[in-house]
């Protein structure tokens, strides 16, 4: 069988024994080729709790899921003299949470500043599954300025994640999320937090005391709360976050594809040369 792929203008044509058997616009052909490609998404084992991974160029979007649980957290005290930072006063609280979905965009293995936090009352199983708005400090709606609906503040995460293995990167993020301090920094810097906007949603989460009491009575009560829908699915959020990270676009013309192939040829030649 003689199989030949021809690139003519912006069209990809596949011929078998001289007969055309398939043709498509080059962007569609490249997308189909990428879907069929067999490659390793991460260089390490897929970390526990990861539901989806998408990669485009050097940008990776990871979707993490934490199961419903009761956690001890540090929460800004009502009588704290300052809303965050040095001098802020915190109290510990035992709070019940539903499924917590954290979506983080990495570039070159490091944080990009594009990360979001959502709720769900059922496990995340499909890209078409809808997401829910949370009720947390340090999660803000910055859609007007950066087009991110549930931005998660990780400003105080000072660890350089780039040299870490993927399991360690995500462990650091989880540790910061649950072991850090929840405060009013987003309310001051971004103008809002979901703790402020969702206080009237349900009497069981109208205050920290009410939330603690409800958790003692029923640790799974957050699965029964009518959290407000985000209006988007997990897949839509992944696509948006990939776009926000500005990855290099895939080749969509013959000239672009030829440029990529030429560069690949040069790089492979260099790798094959003996070291001095």
C-alpha positions, 0 to 999 in steps of 0.5 A: 500500500502506497500512502501519501499525505500532501499539503496543498495550500491550507488543505491536507490530502491523504492518497492511497495508491494514488487515490484521494481517500481523505482531505480536510482543512489543515487546522482540522487535520492537525487537531485530529492528528493531535487527538490520535497522538500517543505521548506522555502528558506528565513525566511523572506518575499522575498525582492522586486526586487529579481528574483532568490534565490538558497540555498545550505547548509548555502550558499544563492545566491540572484539575484537582478534586478533594472529596467531601471532608471536615477540615480544621482551618485557620479563619480570620477572627471577627475581632481581628484588628486588620483584615490580613497580613501582619497583625491579623488574628485568626481562630481555628474552625472545624468546617465541612466542605463538599467536593472542592475542585481546584484548577491550576494553570502551569507554564514551564512547571511553575504557577502562572497566576491563573487558578480557580476554585469551585464546588461540586456536590458529586464527583467530577467525572466528565468534562461536561459536568457543571461547576458550582460557586464556593463560599470561601475567603480568598476566592474572588470574582475578577471576571471584569478585569481578568475574565476569571470568575473564581480566582483563587489567591495563592499570593503567599505561596512562595515555593518555586514549583518549577523544579519539583515533581508533579506530585510535590507541586500539587502537594504544596498547593493543597497544603497551602490551600488547607494549611494557610490562613483564610482572610479578607485580602481578596475583599480589599484587593479584588473588591470581593470574596465569595465568603462575603457574597454567599453568606445569605445562601443557606442558614448553615453557612451564614456565619462561621459558628453556624458552619461549625455547628452544622458540620457537627450535626451532619458532616456531609451537609454541604452536599445538600446545600443549593450552591449557586451554579457557575454556569460553565462546565469543567471542560469550558473552564479548562479551555478558557484557562489554556487560552488565558495562558497564551500558549503558542498556537498549533501550525495551521498553514503550510508555511507554519508547519514547514517552519516547525518541521525545519526547526525539528530537523535542526534540533534532531541533527544537533542531538545526534552530534557527538558531544565534545 
